[in-house]
Amino acid sequence: MTYTITAKSTIQLALGAALYDQSGNDQADGTGDEDQVTFPTGTSSNSRQALFPPSLATGYYEVDGELWPPNTIGDGNPITYGSCGEIYVQ
C-alpha cells in the first residue's frame, strides 16, 4: 500500500490497513502496519506491504488504508481511512 500525505508541517503518523469481510469484521492481523512514520512538510509518500492471513474464507473483502496517531493502531478510531478497493478470495 502507498500512502501519499500532504502536510503543512512535519508530522508523525501510524500506517494501518484493514480487510473487512462482508459482515464488517476486520480480518487483517496487523502484519505490515507501521507504528511511527515521519512525513515532512509538503507532499510525500510511504509504501508498506499489506499482508493478510492465508486462511481467509472464500468471499469479497474491502481493503482500507488507515492513518492513526503514532503507536495507537487499533486503539479506537483512526484519524482517517479510505477504501483502497475490493478483493475476492477463492
Secondary structure by P-SEA (a helix, b strand, c coil): cbbbbbcccbbbbbbbbbbbcccccccccccccccbbbbccccbbbbbbbcccccccbbbbbbbbbbccccccccccccccccccccccc
